[in-house]
């Protein structure tokens, strides 16, 4: 019978062997965890998929994306096409994959501006904080905030706050413009339906590589609300 060498005996003492049941135990642990809190996990997946779609739309406006952004956008779009086998009980692996793609994409953000048109003279800090969070959910970083008070009767091009937004757009300083409602952009003297002005503004911004987000977007007159 062969006698173990000194080197072999030393190796036995220093080498750590993996428990053959470790992989099985890990799979069992994941399977048991998958049955825990399925509602919370499903809600997380729905929220993250929605945020992923919003971020993809914003960052798709970037005229010349970097290689890193282009790769992140491609992976995010691929993830958007993959649906969980069981929407009400997504797996831990799928949940983690969606979160990972979202974190990867949100590492790339565009400068954002907020525009407000209000009648009140009070503190607008809560409104701008709301717009800041909404921009962040859409891969935007709010850097500018301009508004007009009591000037809603003026056509949009004649409002001082809006002219400052126009300057940002013309200088290509932003990639996202966010407003609380489409009504803040609609000129009251425009005889067409409410969506008409918004469509022109959106097309203009899009041609400049800028996304327009209206958090409240009323349906044009005659359309059924959905």
N, C-alpha and C positions, 0 to 999 in steps of 0.2 A: 504493500500500500504506500502511495506517495506521501511524503512528508511535506507539509506546507512550508514554503520558504519564509524567511524573515520579512521580505517585502510584502508577501501575500498576507501574512498575519497583521502587519501594520496597516495595510489597506482595509482589512476587515474592521479594524478598530476606528478608522477615521471616516470611512464611507457611510453615508446615511442612505439607507434604502427606503424607497417609497412604499408605504403600506398599500398592498394590492387592492385593498378595499376603499382607498381614499377617493378614487374617481367615482366609484359607485355611490359612496356616501354623499359626494358633492352633488351628483345628479339627483339623488333622493331629496337633498336639502332644497335644491332649486324647485323640484316638483312640489314639495310641500309649501314653499314660499309662494309659488305661483297661485296657490289656492287662497292666499291671504289677501284681503283688501282688493278684490278685483275691481270694485266700483271706483276706488280712488285711482287705481292704475289706469283704468279706461278713461277717466276724466282727464288725467295727466296727458295721456296720449292724444286725446282730442284737442286739448289746449295747445300742446306742442306742435301738432300737425297744422293747426290754424296759424300759429305764429311762424312756422316754417314757410308756409305758403305766402304770408305777408312779407317776410324777409326776402324771399325769392323774387317777389314782384318788385319790391323797392330796388334791390341790388341789380336787377336785370336792366334798370335804366342807366347804370353806370356806362358811359360811352366807351372807355378803354379799360376794362377790368384787368387787374394784375393776374399773373398765372395762378397765384394762390386763391384769389377770389373766383376765377373761372373754374378751378377744380372744385372749390367748395359749392359753387352753384350747381355744377354738374351732379355732384353727389347728393345734394339736397333735392334736386329734381327727380333723381332716381328713387330716393327715399319716398318722395311724394307719390310715386306710382305704386309703391308696395303697401298694400293694406294688410292689417292683421287678420289672421285666419278667423279669429273669434273677436270681433270688435268690443264685445262686452267683457271680455277677459283676455286682453293681450298678454303675451308672454313677457317675462322679465327681460329677455334678450331683445325683443322688438321694442319695448319701452325704452331701454337703454340706447338702442340704435337711433331712435328718433331724437332723443335728448342730445346725443352726441352730434348728430348732424346739425341740430339747431345751434348748439354752442359753437360749433365750428363756423357756421355761417354768420352768427352775430358777432364774431370777432372782427368782421368787416362791417363798418357802418358808414353812413353818409351824413354830411352836415344837413341839419334840418332847420326850417324856419316856421314859425307859427304866425298866423294872421288872425286878428279878432276885429269885429265890428260890433260895438255895444252901445247901448243908450245910457246905461247907469254910470254913475261917477264913483262907484265903490271900488274896493280892492279886487283886482283881477288876478291876484297871486294864485288862488285855488284853480282858476281856469287855466292859467299857463302851466301849473303843475300837472293838471289833467292832460293837457296837450303834450307835455314833456314825456309823460309815461306812455301815452299812445304812440308817440314817435319812436320811443325806445322799443316798443313791441314790434315795430315795423322796420327795424334796423336803421333807425335814424337817431342822431344825437342833436338835440335841440340847442342851437347856438344863437339863434336870433328870434326875437319876438317883437312884432310891430302891430299896432292896432289903431283904429279910429273910433272915437266916441261921439255919438250923436250926429254922425254924418251918413247914416244909411240912406238918406234921400238923395245923396249925391251919386252920380254914376261912378263906378269903381275907379276908372282912370284918374278921376279928379280928387281922390282921397289921399291925403299926405302919407298916411301909413302904408297904403297900398303902393304908392310910388316908391317907397323905400324897399318894399318887396320886389318890385320890378327891377330896381338897381341890383339887388342880389342875384336875380335871375340872369340879367344881362351880363353880369360879371362872372357867372358860373360859380358862385360861391356856395350853392346848396344843391342837394340831390333829392330833397323831399320838402314839400310844402304841405302843412297840415292846418286845417281849420275845423272849428267845432261843427259847423253846418254849412251846407251849400247856400243857404239863404244869405250868408254873409258876403257871398260873391256876386249875387244876382242883382243887377241894376234895376231899381224899381220902375224906371221909365222904359224898360225894354218890353215891347208889346207881345213878345213871343212867350212860350211856355217856360216855366222856371228852369228847366234843364238846359236851355239854349246857351246862356252865358257860360255856364259851367263847362259845357262841351268845348267852347272856343278856348277858354282858359286852359283846360286840360290838354288840348291839342298843342297849344303854344308851349306849355311847360314840357310836354313830352318831346317836342322838337328840340328842346334845350337839354334833354337828358335828365329831367326832373319829374318825379312822381307827385301827383296831387292826391291827397287823402282828405275826404270830407267825412267826419265821424257820423254825422247825420245827413243823409242824402234823400230828401223827400222825393217821392215819385212825381213825375210831371202830371199836370192836371189831366184828368180823365183816366189815368192809370189806376189799377187796383193796387192798394198797398199789400205787400207780401211780407 
